[in-house]
Amino acid sequence: MTDTPTWQPPADAEQFSGTLDAAETSRLPDSAFAFPGLRKEPLVSASHVRNALARFDQVQGASAADRALAFANIREAASYFGVQVTEDSWQDLMHHGRTGRR
């Protein structure tokens, strides 16, 4: 895997603002997820981007390469949705949870 972002906003991204149900999540393309190979942490709204940042260190089964790609995808989606990301690398997200965020 690479740390070049693969994230792309879903064609109907404007419809997502709250919690996704299982059917909505299953219809999303892999490119809508922070962890596309694992299909974890959908990035379809600003609130989903903030959630992915907060839960980044809780994703199970992700390799370092998966995390590098996910961080690049989160940064891409954050830019699209206007969410500020203060961390410089995915490792910064592994050292603190929500209470330690700047």
Contacts in CASP RR format, 6 or more apart in sequence:
PFRMAT RR
TARGET T0000
AUTHOR 0000-0000-0000
METHOD contacts of the structure
MODEL  1
MTDTPTWQPPADAEQFSGTLDAAETSRLPDSAFAFPGLRKEPLVSASHVR
NALARFDQVQGASAADRALAFANIREAASYFGVQVTEDSWQDLMHHGRTG
RR
1 63 0 8 1.000
1 65 0 8 1.000
1 66 0 8 1.000
1 68 0 8 1.000
1 69 0 8 1.000
2 65 0 8 1.000
2 68 0 8 1.000
2 69 0 8 1.000
3 68 0 8 1.000
3 69 0 8 1.000
3 71 0 8 1.000
3 72 0 8 1.000
4 69 0 8 1.000
4 72 0 8 1.000
5 69 0 8 1.000
5 72 0 8 1.000
5 73 0 8 1.000
5 75 0 8 1.000
5 76 0 8 1.000
6 30 0 8 1.000
6 31 0 8 1.000
6 36 0 8 1.000
6 69 0 8 1.000
6 73 0 8 1.000
7 31 0 8 1.000
7 32 0 8 1.000
7 33 0 8 1.000
7 34 0 8 1.000
7 36 0 8 1.000
7 43 0 8 1.000
7 72 0 8 1.000
7 73 0 8 1.000
7 74 0 8 1.000
7 76 0 8 1.000
7 77 0 8 1.000
8 29 0 8 1.000
8 31 0 8 1.000
8 32 0 8 1.000
9 32 0 8 1.000
9 44 0 8 1.000
9 77 0 8 1.000
9 80 0 8 1.000
10 16 0 8 1.000
10 28 0 8 1.000
10 29 0 8 1.000
10 32 0 8 1.000
10 44 0 8 1.000
13 44 0 8 1.000
13 45 0 8 1.000
16 24 0 8 1.000
16 42 0 8 1.000
16 44 0 8 1.000
16 45 0 8 1.000
16 48 0 8 1.000
17 45 0 8 1.000
17 47 0 8 1.000
18 45 0 8 1.000
18 47 0 8 1.000
20 28 0 8 1.000
20 42 0 8 1.000
20 44 0 8 1.000
20 48 0 8 1.000
25 39 0 8 1.000
25 42 0 8 1.000
28 42 0 8 1.000
28 44 0 8 1.000
30 36 0 8 1.000
30 37 0 8 1.000
30 39 0 8 1.000
32 42 0 8 1.000
32 43 0 8 1.000
32 44 0 8 1.000
33 39 0 8 1.000
33 40 0 8 1.000
33 41 0 8 1.000
33 42 0 8 1.000
33 43 0 8 1.000
33 73 0 8 1.000
34 40 0 8 1.000
34 41 0 8 1.000
34 42 0 8 1.000
34 43 0 8 1.000
34 52 0 8 1.000
34 56 0 8 1.000
34 70 0 8 1.000
34 71 0 8 1.000
34 73 0 8 1.000
34 74 0 8 1.000
34 77 0 8 1.000
35 41 0 8 1.000
35 59 0 8 1.000
35 62 0 8 1.000
35 66 0 8 1.000
35 69 0 8 1.000
35 70 0 8 1.000
35 73 0 8 1.000
36 69 0 8 1.000
36 73 0 8 1.000
37 66 0 8 1.000
38 59 0 8 1.000
38 61 0 8 1.000
38 62 0 8 1.000
38 66 0 8 1.000
40 59 0 8 1.000
40 62 0 8 1.000
41 48 0 8 1.000
41 51 0 8 1.000
41 52 0 8 1.000
41 55 0 8 1.000
41 56 0 8 1.000
41 59 0 8 1.000
41 70 0 8 1.000
41 74 0 8 1.000
42 48 0 8 1.000
42 52 0 8 1.000
43 49 0 8 1.000
43 52 0 8 1.000
43 73 0 8 1.000
43 74 0 8 1.000
43 77 0 8 1.000
45 81 0 8 1.000
46 81 0 8 1.000
46 82 0 8 1.000
46 83 0 8 1.000
48 77 0 8 1.000
49 74 0 8 1.000
49 77 0 8 1.000
49 78 0 8 1.000
49 81 0 8 1.000
49 83 0 8 1.000
50 83 0 8 1.000
52 70 0 8 1.000
52 74 0 8 1.000
52 77 0 8 1.000
53 74 0 8 1.000
53 78 0 8 1.000
53 83 0 8 1.000
53 85 0 8 1.000
53 87 0 8 1.000
53 93 0 8 1.000
53 101 0 8 1.000
54 97 0 8 1.000
54 98 0 8 1.000
54 101 0 8 1.000
56 67 0 8 1.000
56 70 0 8 1.000
56 71 0 8 1.000
56 74 0 8 1.000
56 90 0 8 1.000
56 93 0 8 1.000
56 94 0 8 1.000
57 93 0 8 1.000
57 94 0 8 1.000
57 97 0 8 1.000
59 67 0 8 1.000
59 70 0 8 1.000
62 70 0 8 1.000
67 90 0 8 1.000
67 94 0 8 1.000
68 90 0 8 1.000
70 90 0 8 1.000
71 87 0 8 1.000
71 89 0 8 1.000
71 90 0 8 1.000
71 93 0 8 1.000
74 85 0 8 1.000
75 85 0 8 1.000
77 83 0 8 1.000
78 84 0 8 1.000
78 85 0 8 1.000
86 101 0 8 1.000
86 102 0 8 1.000
87 93 0 8 1.000
END
